[in-house]
Amino acid sequence: MLQVTLIGNLGANAEVKVADGREFVTFRVAHNDSYTDAQGNKIERSNWIDCTMSCAGGRPAVLPYLQRGTLVCVVGSLSTRVYSSEKDRCKVYSICLSALL
């Protein structure tokens, strides 16, 4: 298993969803990065990571604290996902993290 520790801010409140009869929590974490390029311009970018957490043992106790803007530290296994966007039918690549409880 590839284990990752992610530190960033939540982009929205966490949501509880159901798929195939199983409950899980979803949330997005943003990591902001900035640097100065060779021309002296400050470049800023945000990387968004989609996170999911299983509710197999009941809803996680941290759920009420997973609010937009909150700084979080999430540990889990990393994966990537490729899909076609509905808007312009382009391939989209995203990073996903399956959070451990």
LINBEL-V760683 format. One record per run of one state. SS is the DSSP state (@ for helix, = for strand, . for the rest). FROM is the first residue (numbers start at 1). LEN is the number of residues. Records with the same first field share a line. If there is no record, write none. Layout:
SS=FROM-LEN / FROM-LEN
This chain:
.=1-2 / 11-4 / 20-2 / 37-5 / 55-8 / 66-5 / 85-6 / 100-2
==3-8 / 15-5 / 22-15 / 42-13 / 71-14 / 91-9
@=63-3
